[in-house]
Amino acid sequence: MIPSTMHVVTGAFRVCLIGLAVVAQAASRQPEQSFFSPSETQAIINFWENGAHYEAQPSGDQGQEWCVRLTPSGSKWIREVYRQFTSGKVMPTRDPQGNDPRQQAWVAWIDRQVERDWTAATAKAEALNVSGAAAGGATKSTAQPLATQRATLDRKVGTDKVDRTPEPKPFDDPCPSDLVALVGQAPAFAAPVRPMRHTVTFPDGLALTYVDNVRVRPKYAYYRFAEGVNSEGVSVKKLAPGTVEQLFKRAGMSVSEQRVMKSVSLLEGGFDSVNTYDTGYVSVGFIQFACLGEGSGSLGKMMLHYKNSNQKGFANDFHLYGIDVDEHGCLVALDLESGAEKTGAEAALQIIHDKRLVAAFQRAGLQSDAFKIAQLQAAKNQFYPANDVVSVCINGCETPVRLGDVFRSEAGMATLMDRKVNTGKIAGLKESLDRAASLYGFTQAKELCDAEYQVTRDLTYRQDYLVATGLTKPRDNSIELSRRGKRFGRKGGSSQ
């Protein structure tokens, strides 16, 4: 039986074995595929074995180690249901209720089943806690015999689970057949889990702690990895004002761009925030750059920008800890046990699995100004929408329009950026501008700025920036535009 003790993996014997494996693997690699030389790989493994310190133990107190969480499979199924409601991304901060009686009936069934699963899982967790307390609970020793360390190697960064699917009880309330036909039978939505607390301590004393099996809403649609963790980091608004302004200045940002980005980042996190439990796979930084399932995404682009613009800073912040990025913006991560290099999707999963790699990202976000500046520059390049171009139908002709020429206020720009950061696009933008051009009879692209307030209101997503403090606002021209619309017959073009 494997004891539920703190897992600390050390040992000269293991280092020796890993060293031999690293040399063997390095010899089989193609040179152009390698980002870490054999000597670099060995040095990185030695650092994590002997310089830094990693340990994991149950996060709950004795007799309270087991609790209930949403299952990743249940979350994924719920997301498939929500896809039937809308083609776009469901807002992550609230659960949709359906658009018609049929969909609302589905939601009602899900609510009932979630409650049933949660009740069953709670009973099982309580039984596990009772049996654990009777057995004396987890011990707090910090060392284990070498044989035990080897046996628990694959569990040291994972999560203890017992029979994740609660046994169903008979009931006369099956999943609606039409819903089953669309998305399949529903899995268990809740299960008993034993969250683990992971602590990574660097040689300079910096200790970073994470707890897996992150608590989310019972019907959260984006939960994917039980072994994932998160840390919101230090919010940008809590940093010393002078420090923040200096970083933006060094990144080449204007005062207006600073205000917009700071307002949007309050919805995301700090420079050191990390998240590895949801559909972003690995998300990092003040704007939550995400690698997604391919292991590239906006995070890969940001990391590539950092590597190309500051090779020394990138090497000190990431390469030395076993993280890199290829020329296509795909993440590269070392398996810190075998020395194998993982790229793209495999690298993303390796980072999710190994909390030491997660800690390397957070350490850079806390201590490296160069990494913070790279985040700011990448956020502007990838998400600041001023230079984006959209085609708008004006007088029956599709006309390219630069967004910065229409949205001239900070509130308008923040509204667009909020959508782009969270969903990757600005859904509904063209349709809203087309409606404004037709409704108010605009004959030239430059007139669209007169409807900035109306279009901004139409596109408001997670936060209403039209009422936010500290941002410039567009003028509400409702009365003038309404009169103009009547004059042009609300069909566009002159009435003469």
N, C-alpha and C positions, 0 to 999 in steps of 0.2 A: 504494500500500500504506500502511495506517495503521501508524505505528511504535508499538511497545509501550513507550511512555515514560510518565513521570508526567504526568497530565492536570491542568492548572491552567487554569481558565476565567476570563479577565479581558478587559478591553478597552473603551475608551470607545465605539467604534463599536457594539459589541453592546449596551451599555447604552442607547444612543440608540434602536436598533431596538426593544428591549424596551419602552422608554418609550412609543413610538408605539403598539405593540401593546396595552399596558396601557390607554392612553387610549381606543383604539378598542373594546376589549372592555368597559370600564367603561360606555361610552356605550350599549352594547346590553343591559346588565343591567337587570333590574327592581330598583328601590331596595330592596324588601322582601327580596330574595334576596341582597343584598350585605352581607358582614360587614367588608369592607375598602373604604374609600373609594379613589378613584384616587390621591389624594396619599399615603395610607397604603401602598397597594400599591407605589407607586414608591419610597417611603422604605425599605420592607422589601427590595425588590430591590437597591436601592443599598447597603443595609447588607451583604447577603450578597455583593455584588460587590466592594465596596471597603473595608468595615470588617472583616468576618470573612474567613477564608481557608480554602479547600477544596482538597484535592489527593488523588489516588489513584494508586497504583502497585502492581505485582505484589507480593504478600506473600512469595513464595518467593525464595530466593537464585538468582542466575544459574545456569541449568542444573537448577534444582529448582522451577521456577515451576508446573509442572503436577502435579496429584495426582488422586486418585480420591475421589469422593464418591457417596453415595446420590442417586438422581435424585428430584425431587419427584413425577414420575409414578409411579415405582416405589413410593414411600412411600404415595401415595394408593391405589394398587391393593392394597397390603398391608393398609391400613386397611379396605378393602372386604371383604377375606378375613376379617379379625378380627371384622367385624360379623356374620359367620355364626356366630361362637363365642358372642357375648353381645350382648344388646340395649343394655347400658350401655356406658360409656366404658372402654376398655381402659387399665389402669394404664400410664402413660407410662414407667415406670422398668424394665419388663421385658416380654419378648415372650411371649405366650401360646403354649401347646403343643398346643391342641386338646382337645376334651372326649371324643372317641371315636376309634376306629381310623381312620375315614374322614378326619376333620379332622387327625389326627396325620400321615396320609400326605400331606396337602396341605402341612403345615409342613415335612415332610422334603423334598418336592420344591422348595419355596421355598428351603430351605437350600442344596440342590445348585445351583439356578439362580443364586442370589446369588453363590456361589463362582465359578461359570463366568463370570458377568458381571464380577465384580471382577477376575478374572484377565485377561480381555480388555481391560478398561479400564486396568489397570495397565500392560500392554504398550504400549498406545497412549500413555499419559502419558509413559512412559519414552522412547518414540520422539520425542515432541514436545519433551521436555527436551533430548535429544541434538541435535535440529535447532536448537533455540533457542540452545544453548551454542555450536554451530558458527557460528551467525550473529552471535555476540557478545553475546547476551542483551539484556536491557532496559537502556537508558541511564538515568542518574539526573538528567538535566537537569530543571529546574523550570519551563521556559518553552517555548512552542511558537509557530510562526507563526500569525497570526490565522486563516488559511485552515484550518489543521489543527485549531485550537480549534473552529471552526464545524463541521468534518466529524466531530469526535469528541464533539460536544455530547451526543448521545443515549446515548453509551457511558460518560460520565464517572462515573456513579453505578451502573453496571451491572457485568456480569461477562463476561470473555472466555470464549467457549466454542467448541470446534471439534467438529462432528459428535458431538453428545452421546450418540447411540446407537451403542454398539460393534457392529461387524459380527458377526452370529451365526455360529458355526461349526456344521456339521452334527453332530447328536447324536441318539441314540435314547432321549431322555428328555423327551417333550413334556409340557406342562402337563396335569394330569389333566382329562379331558373334562368331568366333572361340575363341576369348579371353574370351567372356562371358561364353562360354561352359566350359572353364577351371577354371575360378576364379569368375564367377558371374558378375552381373551388377556393374558398378563403382558407389561408393557413391560420395557425394560432397567432393571435395578436399580442399575447403577453406570455412571458415565461419567467421562472425564477432564475436569477443570475447571482454570481458572487463577484462583485466589482473588486478590482485590484488597484492598489495605489502604487504607482511607479515613480521612483525618485532617481534622477540622474544628477550626480554631483561632479562638477569639473574640478581640476586641480587647484584653481584659484578660489575655490569655496562656493562658487555659484551653484545652488541646488534648485532644480526645477522639478516640480511634482505634477503628475497627471493621474486621473482616475478614469479607467475605462468603463464600458457600459454606461455611457452618458445618459442622463435623465432627459427625456424629451416628452412632448405631449403624447397622449395615448394614440392619437391618429396622425402623428407627424408623418408626412409623405416622403421625406428625404433621408431617413435614417438607414444606413447601409452596413456599418461595421461595428459589431459589438466590441471589438478590441480597440476601436478608435477612441481618441481622447480629444479634449479641447482646452484651450486657455484663451480667454479674451484679451489678455495682455493689458498693458497700460494704455488707456484711451488717449487719443491725440489731445483731447480737450483738457486732460489732466497734466500734460507736460508743461514745463515752464514756458510761458509765452515767448520769451527771448530765444529759447532753444528751438522752438518750432519755427519761428520766423527765420532764423538763421538757416535751418535745413531747407526750407522752401526757397530761400534766396540762393543758396548754393546749388539747388536743383534747377535754377533758372526760371522760377515761377513768379508771375505777377501777383500783386496783392489781391486782385479779384479772383484769380485762380486759386489762391490759398483759401479764401473764404468758401468758395464752392466745394473744394475738395475736403476741407475740414468738416463742412456740414454733412457731406455724404458719408465720410469715414466714420462718423458717430454711429452709423447704422451697421458698421462692419467690425472694426476692432482697432487695436493699436499696431504699431510697427512690429511688435513681437507676438502678435496673436497667431495661434495655430489651431487647426481643426482637421481631424482625420476620421470623423465618424459619418459624414453624410455624402451626398452625391457629388460633391466637389472632390472627393477622394483626399487629396492633400491641399488644404487652403492655408495661405500664409499672408500676413501683413495687414496694413491698415485698410486696404481696400479688398482684402480676402482674394488674392490671386489664387486661382484654383487650377490644378493639373488635370482634373476630370479623369475618366477611365482610361484615356489614351496615355496618361502620364506626361502630358505636354501642356496644352491650354494656356491660359494667361499667366500661370506661374512659370511655365517653361520659357515663355517669351520674356518675362521679367528677369529670370535667372540668366538667360542668354544676353540680355542687355547689360546686366551687371558684369558678367564675365568679359564681354567685349569692351566695355568702357573702363573697367578697373580690374585688370587681371590679378594684381597683387591682393587687392581687397577680397576678391572672390576666392582666391586660393586660401587666404587666411581664415575666411568665414565658413567656407564649405568644403573645398577640396581636401583640406587637412583632416576633416572629420568623416570623409567617405561619401561626399555628395558632389555631383558635377552635372553638367548639361551638355548635350551634343549640339552640333551646328544647326540642327533643325528645331531646337527648343524642346527636345525630349529629355526628361530627367534621367540622371544616371545615379545609382546608389549601390554601394557595396553591401553584400551580405557580410555582416561583421562576425559571423561564425565561420563561414567557409572561404571568404575572400572573393566569392564570385561577384562579377559585375552584373547588375540588373539595369535594363534600359526601358524607358517608356512605361507601359502598363505594369510591367513587373517591378520597375523601380518604385512606382507609386505604392504598390502593395507591400514592398519591402519597408518603405518608410512608415506606413500604417502599422506594420507588425513590430518594428523596432523603435521603441520610444527614445533611444539614444539619438537616432537620426532626427526625430521630431525635435528633440532638445537642441540640436545644432541649429535648426532654423530659429528657434526662439532666442537662443543665445545671441545670434547675429542681430536679430531685431531689437534686443535690449542694449547691446554694447557697441554695435558698429554703425557709426554715422554714414559710412560709405554705403552700407546696405539700405539704410533709411533713404538716402538720396536716390539710390537706384530705384527704390519702390516709388518715390514721388515722380521721377522721370518716366518710369514705365506706366504709371497710372495716367499721366497726361497723354502719353503716346497711344495707349490702348483704349482709354475710357472717356477722356475729355472730348465732348462732341462738337466743339466749336467749328472744326474744319471738316466735319462729316458733310456729305452732300446727299440730298434727297431729291427725287424727281417729283415735281408738283404740277398738277394739271391746271394751267392758267389759260383761259380763253380757248379751251379745247386742245391745247398743246402741252406736252410734257416738257417742263422746264427745270434744269438742274438748279438747285438752290443750296447755298452754303448755310448751315444751321446757325453759325455765328452772326449771319446777317439778319436772321429772323428773331432769334432769342438773344436779346441784348442785355437782359438783366441777369443777375446772379441767381435769382430764384428760378428763372426759366432754365438756365444752364444746369442747375442742380437737379431739377426735375428730370431732365433728359439723362443726366449722368446716373441718377439713382436707378433708372430702368436698365441702362446699359451695363452697369456694374452687376446688378443682381440677375439679369436674364440674358446678358450678352447681346441684346439688341434693343431698339426703341420701338416696340410693337405699337401699332396704331398711329405712328407719326405721320406717314404719308396720307392716310385716310383723313386725319384731323385737319391737315393743311389743305387738302383738296376740298373738304367741306367749307373751310373758311374762305377759300378763294372763290368758290361758287356762291356761297351765301352772301358775301359782301361785295361781289362784283369786282374783285381785283383784276386788273388788266396787266399788271407788271409784278415781277417777283419782289421788288423792293417794298411793295405795299403790304406784304405778309406780316411785317413787323408790327403793323397796327393791330393785328389780332393775336399778339404774343400772349396776352393775359388769358384769352379764351382757350387757346391751344394748350397753354401750360396747365390750366384748370382741367382740361380734358385728359391730359396725360399724367396727372398726379397718380403716384404709385404707392410707395410705402409711407411717405411723409408729405404733408402739404407745405411746400416751401414758400407758398404765397403768403403764409402767416408766420413763417419762421423769422426769428429776430436775427439781425446782423447781416442780412442779405438785401441787396437792392431788388426792387420789385418792378414788374412792368405796369404800365398804366392801364386801368380798366376803361376801355373805350366802348363799353357795351351800348350806351345810348347813341353815340355818333355812328357806330357801325350798324346798329339796328336801322337807323334812318337811311344810311347808305344802302343797306340791303333792300329796303322798300323801294328806294329810288331806282335800283337796278333790277327790280322785279324778283330779287332773290334767285336769279338764274345765272348771274354772271354776264359781263359785257354791258355795253351802254344800251339804254332804253330808247335812244334816239335813232 
